[in-house]
Amino acid sequence: MKRKIIIILLTTMLFSCQNKSSELIDKLATAEQIKAEIISKKNDILSEPLRMVYSDSLLIYSTENNEKMIECFNIDKKKVITDFIDRGNGPNELMMIGSFNISDKSNIYVYDIIKKSVYELKVDSGILREQITLKESGYQAFFVEDNEFCISNGIFPDGRFKLYKDGKLIDTYKKFPTILKQNNDTIFLNMAYQNFSSISPDGNKFANIVFNSEIIEGYSIIKGKIQNNWLHEWSMEPVSRKTIGDGDMAIQSENSFGFKNLAVSDKYVYATYSEKSIKETSPMTANGKYLFVFDWSGNLKKTFLLDYSVRTIAVSQDGQYLFATAIIENDVKILRYKLNITYN
């Protein structure tokens, strides 16, 4: 029997901050402006992609409103070449895609939130092969074939990230970013953190952003333990929460959008960011206008100012191209940015 390791990245959160540190302001002010090449044609992309991964000239992404769950866009041909996977609970069907990830062997994995399962996706045939079913549903799950890791995030009361092996819990990561250390209310902490994570193709590290905040983190799995390697929390202080209904938290109009999306390679972490507050919301401000590039030690290598506000992102294997989606003149577009970075 194969040994199975599952990492559950715990999340819940509606959190945000109203003041920016001088360090963050300096980084935004010195960002390098770059322009996109629009590589999709008018009305080619009918529904804005929600999750996306890049592999061998293909962008594979989930769709929200299309009949099929997954589309493939060929970068070289600059068009959608196929779609597949019906919506449903039957064999070779999916109900709600939470995440994609790609391994260092170029295998693609997709996670279904409702079915609580991770599948290997065969793009050439549109066939799903189940890898593992989780006991607890999460928002994302990433399968790593060499070690058979599975990373997922969801709502749990006893920590942020969990590590499972052979179906058994072996570690729970319970630490929260320091800006909330002064508040030990369990409900507040669970509602205060809504994470979005991405795992490296080599499978031994993952990055995490906290939505509606300026918090980004890097983790690794060492000897059966989840280890935090670095943390940036540029926000100065949390905006006081407003409870509604049965205690749910409502984001306030002055809250910053903060980090919006995340993609990683084996060497670098790419995070989009919006500096605007929610009261300034529009299609041009609700998504990420800046791109931060970190190494896996947490060092900021580059800050870019994009010419479009982008939603979903993916990166090429060499880390030199960013692929993104944006709404331009009421049409969903796929963009390609050449980053032109010499990494040390």
C-alpha positions, 0 to 999 in steps of 0.5 A: 500500500502506498504511503499517503500524506495529506496537507490540509491548509486551513483557512477561513477569513475575511480580514483586512487592513486600513493603513499601509506601511512605509515599506509597502508604499516604497515598493509600489512607488518603485514598481517597473511598468510593463505592458501585456500582449493580448493573445486571445481573440474577441469573444474567444473566452466566454467565461472568465477563468477562475483557476488556471495552470500553464503546461507545455504551451497550454493554459488549462483553466476552470470555467464558471458558466460554460457547459464544460468545466475545463477549457484549454487555450493554446498559447502558440495558436492563440485560441481555445482548442478544446473543452471537456469534463461535464458538470455532475457527480458521476464518473469523469464529472466535476461539480466545483473546481477548487484548484489545479496544480502541476507536478515537476513531471508535468502531470496536472491535478484538479481538486473538486470541492464538493466531491472532496477528491483530487484527480489526475487530469489527462488533457489529451483524453479529458479523463480523470483518475482519482488520486485521493478523497479527503475526509474534510472538504477544503477550498483548495487541494494540491496533489504531489505525486512523489510524496503523495502530498495533498494540500487543501484549505477550508474552515477548521477551528483548531489551526490553519494548516494540517498534515495527514499521512496514510489518512491520519493527522500527524501535524496541525499548524496553529500559528496565525500572523502576529497582527492578530496575536492580541485577539485569541477569540477562536471564531474571530481567528477562523473568520479572519483568515481566508487563505489562497495557496499555491504549491511548487511543482517539486512539491516540497514548499508552498506559498500562501496569501491572505485575502484582503490583507497585505500578508504573504507567507512561505512554508515547507514540509520537513520531517512530517512537520509544517514549517513557516519559512518567511512572512511579510505582513505589511499591513499596520493594523486590522480594521475592526470587524462588523458582525452580521447574522450569526456572527459572520464578518462583513468587510468594511468599505475602507478595507484594502483589497490587498493580495488577490492571486498567487502562482509559483514556480520551483524558484519563485513566488508571484503574487498580484496585489491591489492597493485600492480600498473596497469603496473604490471598487470597479473592474479596474481596481478590484483585481491585481494591478501590481505583481510582486516576485519573491524567491523562496526565502521571502526576498522581494526580487521585483515589483511590477505595475501591470497595464491591466487589472488582472484576476487569474494568473499562471507562470511559465516553467522558466518563470519569465512569462506571466499569463493572466486574465482581464476584462477589457472592453467587456470581453474576457482576454488572456494576456501574456507579460514578458517579465525580463528578469535576471534572477540571482 
